[in-house]
Amino acid sequence: MNETRTEETSADEADRRRRKPRLVLRLNTGVGQSGRAFDAEIMNLSHSGMLVKTQATLAFDAPLEVVLPKVGPTVAKVVWFDDQLYGCSFSTPLTPEQLDAANEAASDPDETHGVDHATLGGRIRHLRNRRGMTMRGLAAAVGVSKPTLWKWESDQVRPRHKTMQRLADELGVSELELVYGTPDLGEPDEIVQGSLAEIVRDAKKRIAEAAGVDEARVDVSIDWGDGD
């Protein structure tokens, strides 16, 4: 009788282990605390907490946010620390679907994209358009030139930290959301990749073919002045 009960218990335990959500081995994302955002890796994830690796110094007495796929910024707190590793617990447990989304994102080796599968440049452009801002308007608000903003949006240059915070404020999001993404931002706009010279050459070729003229007779100019 006892042997039968033991066998049933072992079978139930094995079934629970099979149904236990998988653990993330590495998810590149970011954590935010006290208004600042930091690069981080989630080394282990469960419904109740996570193991985070970061070179930043996180405090025990302040809540932090971590960006997760299909969830966005998720509130947690540090419960232990050891050599760049932070054990954290979530304020609200994750669902199995959210755990699966994190595991799927962890298998993607492309570190240039955030958890929303967009680049930083694509996110900047999408948010600017969503707020109805021109390049001139956003550049002026942040204190940079339009060519600089264009380079940000085409992922040729990354804003510096101080500028990133001003940019996030103007776009109405946190620095954490801007840098690492969040599903709440919606689908990013498709942006044209490549250097400005390459894009101009391609445009001249297309215009010449459409107009039926020699490419040498096509002139493309950009007004970086005060006009929109």
C-alpha positions in Angstrom: 0.0 0.0 0.0 2.8 2.4 0.9 4.7 1.5 -2.2 1.7 2.3 -4.4 1.2 5.7 -2.7 5.0 6.4 -3.1 4.8 5.5 -6.8 1.7 7.9 -7.2 3.6 10.7 -5.5 6.6 10.2 -7.6 4.5 10.3 -10.8 2.7 13.5 -9.7 6.1 15.1 -8.9 7.5 14.1 -12.3 4.4 15.6 -14.0 4.8 18.9 -12.1 8.4 19.1 -13.2 7.4 18.5 -16.8 4.8 21.3 -16.6 7.2 23.7 -14.8 7.9 26.8 -17.0 11.2 26.8 -18.7 14.0 29.1 -17.4 15.6 31.8 -19.5 19.4 31.3 -19.8 20.1 34.7 -21.3 17.8 37.6 -22.2 19.4 40.9 -23.2 17.3 43.7 -21.8 17.5 46.6 -19.4 16.6 47.4 -15.8 15.7 50.8 -14.4 16.0 52.2 -10.9 15.7 55.7 -9.5 15.1 57.2 -13.0 18.2 55.6 -14.6 18.4 52.7 -17.1 21.1 50.1 -17.3 22.1 47.2 -19.6 21.3 43.8 -18.1 21.0 40.1 -18.8 18.3 37.9 -17.2 20.1 34.6 -16.5 17.1 32.9 -14.9 13.4 33.6 -14.8 10.4 32.1 -13.0 6.9 33.3 -12.3 7.9 34.8 -9.0 11.4 36.3 -9.7 14.6 36.5 -11.7 18.3 36.4 -11.6 19.8 39.6 -13.2 23.4 40.2 -14.2 24.4 43.8 -14.6 27.5 46.0 -14.0 25.2 48.6 -12.5 24.8 49.0 -8.7 21.2 48.3 -7.8 19.8 49.3 -4.4 17.9 47.0 -2.0 15.6 49.8 -0.7 14.2 51.0 -4.1 11.9 49.3 -6.5 13.3 48.5 -10.0 11.7 47.8 -13.4 12.8 45.3 -15.9 11.6 45.2 -19.6 10.1 41.8 -20.6 8.7 40.7 -23.9 4.9 41.1 -24.2 4.9 42.6 -20.7 7.0 45.8 -20.8 8.4 47.3 -17.7 7.7 45.0 -14.8 8.2 46.0 -11.1 10.5 43.9 -8.9 12.8 44.3 -5.9 16.3 43.1 -5.1 16.4 40.4 -2.4 20.0 39.4 -2.6 23.3 40.3 -4.4 26.6 38.6 -5.2 29.2 39.8 -7.7 27.1 41.5 -10.4 24.3 39.0 -9.8 21.0 40.2 -8.3 18.2 38.0 -7.1 14.9 39.8 -7.6 11.3 39.1 -6.8 8.3 40.4 -8.8 5.5 42.4 -7.3 3.0 40.5 -9.5 3.8 37.0 -10.6 4.3 36.3 -14.4 1.9 34.1 -16.3 3.1 31.0 -18.2 2.5 32.9 -21.5 4.8 35.7 -20.4 7.4 33.2 -19.4 7.2 31.6 -22.8 7.6 35.0 -24.5 10.7 35.7 -22.5 12.2 32.3 -23.5 11.4 32.9 -27.1 13.1 36.3 -27.0 16.1 34.8 -25.2 16.7 32.5 -28.2 17.1 35.5 -30.6 20.8 36.3 -30.9 20.2 39.8 -32.4 21.3 42.2 -29.6 20.6 45.3 -31.6 16.8 44.9 -31.1 14.8 45.5 -28.0 12.2 43.1 -26.5 9.7 44.6 -29.0 12.0 43.4 -31.9 12.6 47.1 -32.9 15.9 49.0 -33.0 16.4 52.1 -31.0 16.3 54.2 -34.2 13.0 52.7 -35.3 11.6 53.3 -31.9 12.6 57.0 -31.9 11.0 57.5 -35.3 7.8 55.7 -34.4 7.4 57.7 -31.2 8.1 61.0 -33.0 5.5 60.2 -35.6 3.0 59.0 -33.0 3.3 62.4 -31.2 2.9 64.3 -34.5 6.4 65.9 -34.2 8.6 66.9 -37.1 12.3 66.1 -37.2 12.9 69.8 -36.8 10.6 70.1 -33.8 12.1 67.1 -31.9 15.7 68.0 -32.8 15.1 71.6 -31.5 13.5 70.3 -28.3 16.3 67.9 -27.5 19.0 70.5 -28.5 20.6 68.7 -31.5 20.6 69.3 -35.3 18.3 67.5 -37.7 21.2 65.6 -39.3 22.0 64.2 -35.8 18.4 63.1 -35.3 18.4 61.5 -38.7 21.5 59.5 -37.8 19.7 58.4 -34.6 16.6 57.3 -36.4 18.7 55.4 -39.0 20.7 53.6 -36.3 24.0 55.1 -37.4 24.7 56.9 -34.1 23.4 56.3 -30.6 22.4 59.2 -28.4 24.6 59.9 -25.4 23.1 59.1 -21.9 22.2 62.7 -21.0 20.6 63.3 -24.4 18.8 60.0 -24.2 17.0 61.1 -21.1 15.9 64.4 -22.7 14.8 62.5 -25.8 12.7 60.1 -23.7 11.1 63.0 -21.9 10.1 64.7 -25.2 8.7 61.4 -26.6 6.7 60.8 -23.5 8.3 57.5 -22.4 10.8 56.4 -19.8 14.4 56.0 -20.7 14.0 52.3 -20.0 11.2 52.0 -22.5 13.0 54.1 -25.1 16.2 52.1 -25.0 14.9 48.6 -24.5 11.4 48.7 -25.9 8.0 47.7 -24.7 5.0 46.2 -26.4 2.9 49.2 -25.3 4.6 51.4 -27.9 3.0 49.7 -30.8 4.5 48.6 -34.1 7.6 50.6 -35.0 7.8 52.3 -38.4 10.1 50.8 -41.0 13.1 53.0 -41.6 15.5 53.2 -44.4 18.9 51.7 -43.6 22.3 52.7 -45.1 24.4 55.8 -45.2 22.9 59.0 -46.5 25.0 59.0 -49.6 23.8 55.5 -50.4 20.2 56.5 -50.0 20.6 59.5 -52.2 22.3 57.5 -54.9 19.5 54.9 -54.8 16.9 57.7 -55.0 18.5 59.3 -58.0 18.6 56.0 -59.8 14.9 55.3 -59.1 13.9 58.8 -60.2 15.9 58.6 -63.4 14.4 55.2 -64.3 10.9 56.5 -63.6 11.4 59.7 -65.6 13.3 58.0 -68.5 16.3 60.3 -68.2 20.0 59.8 -67.6 20.8 59.6 -63.9 23.3 62.5 -64.3 20.4 64.8 -64.9 18.7 64.1 -61.6 19.6 66.3 -58.6 18.6 65.4 -55.0 19.0 68.1 -52.3 18.3 68.2 -48.6 17.3 71.4 -46.8 18.6 71.1 -43.2 17.6 74.7 -42.6 14.7 76.1 -40.5 11.9 74.7 -42.7 10.1 71.4 -41.8 
